[in-house]
Amino acid sequence: MLYRHIPLFIVVLVFMSGHAKADGLNIDFSGFATLNMSYSDNADVGFSSNYLNRSDTGFSLSRDSLLGGQANISMSHDWDAVVQGVYQDRSVKSFDNFLELGFVRYRPQRNWSIRAGRINSDIYLLSEYPHVGYAYLWARPPHAYYSFASTTGHYDGVDVEYNNQVGDGFLRIKLAVGETTPTLMASDEELSVTFDDLYTLSAVYLKDEWTFRAATSRSKISDFKSPPFNTLIDGLNSVPSNVWSQAAEFSHGFESQHHTINYSALGLTYDNFDWLIQTEIGTTTSDWMVAPSNISGYLSIGYRVNEVTYFGGMSVAKNKKDTTDVVTPELAYLPEQQQAAIRQLINNTEYAINRSVVDQKSFNLGAKWYYSDKVVLKVQADHFIIQPRGGALWDIDTSTDIETEHNVNLVSLSVSVVF
Amino acid sequence: MALIKLISLSLLLLSLPGYAEELVVVVNKDNAISALSKQEVIDIYMGRYVTFPDGKNAKPLDLPARSSLKNEFYLKLVNQNERKINAYWARLLFSGRAKPPVSMTSVNEVLGHLRVSEFTLAYIPESELIDAVKVVYRLDEN
């Protein structure tokens, strides 16, 4: 909980520094924006580019549109601060969900830096700038890989970075510790979960056209607030083990205590004059049934022709283990009312388990046109295949059959600027 | 025969790669740095470090956007055109890592900053050298 107050302190510091400019502080303001118009053709399956944003179907101007502003504050030779806010279509519209960065940084010497506050997570290739459409190729970061990743895109804490020349390349190593509490909507209910004791170790090696990245992180799950899940857990806890022996197992699996999530990822970029090739693979190991172990990855290939980069790619996300089968016990000996209640509880448990399964793949084609120094235009078409019971990254209404495959076609047209 | 030799010599001189004016990286004469390697210039101009190798603050300057000198500088330094440099700096700036070099409107404005600040680093054509600055790296060096 200690870390949570740091970003607020940083924001106050920035406002104070605005009044102290005459005392030698230097403040630079900059920003970025994307206006995106897209159409999703499946009315039963709601799409959002990341877990924290509102899902919808059909035409949308808000799906991937956003506006970001940043202040860089130089305080002295070795101290500076950065604050960044991004307004986008968050499902929960709170200050906490719009503050992306808010840290102070101390550089004790050339190769070291220490940051404290709200920090970008540095786990993925794009994790430091997922909202800056101008800076990457696609209409949005690959969905299978970056949708759930958004929940830990930033955290409140401290990191220490060391960088130096190694061989013919440049190496950055970072160790970070902190916590984050993403808040989002699920089935029209607000949901929040705290990733506590979040430790991340990451390394990046840059050499000519190549960028290699490796990262691993570990966090504890705590303070899971979700009315539907809390009701389900209470219901499971109320069933005697001699009536339904699996109830305690599922209750333990859904509750937030005593669970950890480990995440490891590798990324590679090749970027020369003609080609831009990017790939990442990540694996999550988790015993928490709300976010079970999975593996995801993508490959994207772009080719530049003058001011236009044409690209295509594919992405995959899949759970690593089959879900536990829910076995309905013999209930005939119970009064009819209790039978009905337990059958409903079993159905809800099975639905919750199935809705946590990720099993999808997608293909995309598109083009990015470098229109001017500050403006890029993009067009992109995506085809998603969601396997039966594999739609955990999608907003699927309870009335929609999740036992069948769903396909979604998404067409996007966007303009991204920096200023 | 002498005329042919003269014409041949003139054509040879015109076709030499070095005929185009050389770009040099310069600092204020009061800066303690006497020379930088190509790698050290890359480190500063690509935002990897915010200081000179001796730990003093470095304030790199850029020539105007879409100018042939700026394009030539980055092509020779990191083999990247301005379009890629702009995307690169968008990534660095909005990840909070570093701020891009300050863009100037002309070589004269660059020289004005170099005269008054020992922390400034810039690239200029060799013909624009003035007494207040010293060359720390030549772009045609390897």
Interface residues (C-beta under 8 A of the other chain):
Chain A: D28 S30 F32 G68 Q70 N72 H77 V82 Q84 L101 F103 R105 R107 Q109 R110 N120 E128 Y129 H131 V132 Y134 A135 N163 Q165 F170 D271 F273 E307 Y370 D373 V418
Chain B: Q39 D43 R48 Y49 V50 T51 P53 G55 N57 A65 R66 N79 N81 E82 R83 K84 N86 A87 A90 R91 L93 F94 S95 G96 R97 K99
